[in-house]
Amino acid sequence: MPLISYGGSPRASINLAMAAKAHAFMQKRGFVIPEDVRAICYDVLRHRIGITYEAEAENINSDDIISQILNKVNVP
């Protein structure tokens, strides 16, 4: 069942990278680790992912979809 109507744009990935760098800086690190991306990805992507009517009918929101994506992606 399709859940995503539209996804993040290239601008979303740029902002995701910038926010992860800022989060790493606030943690007193000069480099980004996967936990930085996980910490900020909901705030960056929440409003950039459009869900389908089917997802709304199943009470699935964008946070649920982001969680599913993060659980599927292998951390290097």
HUKA-V266344 format. One record per backbone hydrogen bond with DSSP energy under -1.0 kcal/mol. CO is the residue of the C=O (numbers start at 1). NH is the residue of the N-H. If there is no record, write none. Layout:
co-><CO	CO>
nh-><NH	NH>
This chain:
co-><3	6	9	10	11	12	13	14	15	16	17	18	19	20	21	22	23	24	25	33	33	34	35	36	37	40	41	42	45	50	50	52	53	54	55	56	61	62	63	64	65	66	67	68	69>
nh-><52	50	13	14	15	16	17	18	19	20	21	22	23	24	25	26	27	29	28	36	37	38	39	40	41	44	45	46	48	5	6	56	57	58	60	59	65	66	67	68	69	70	71	72	73>
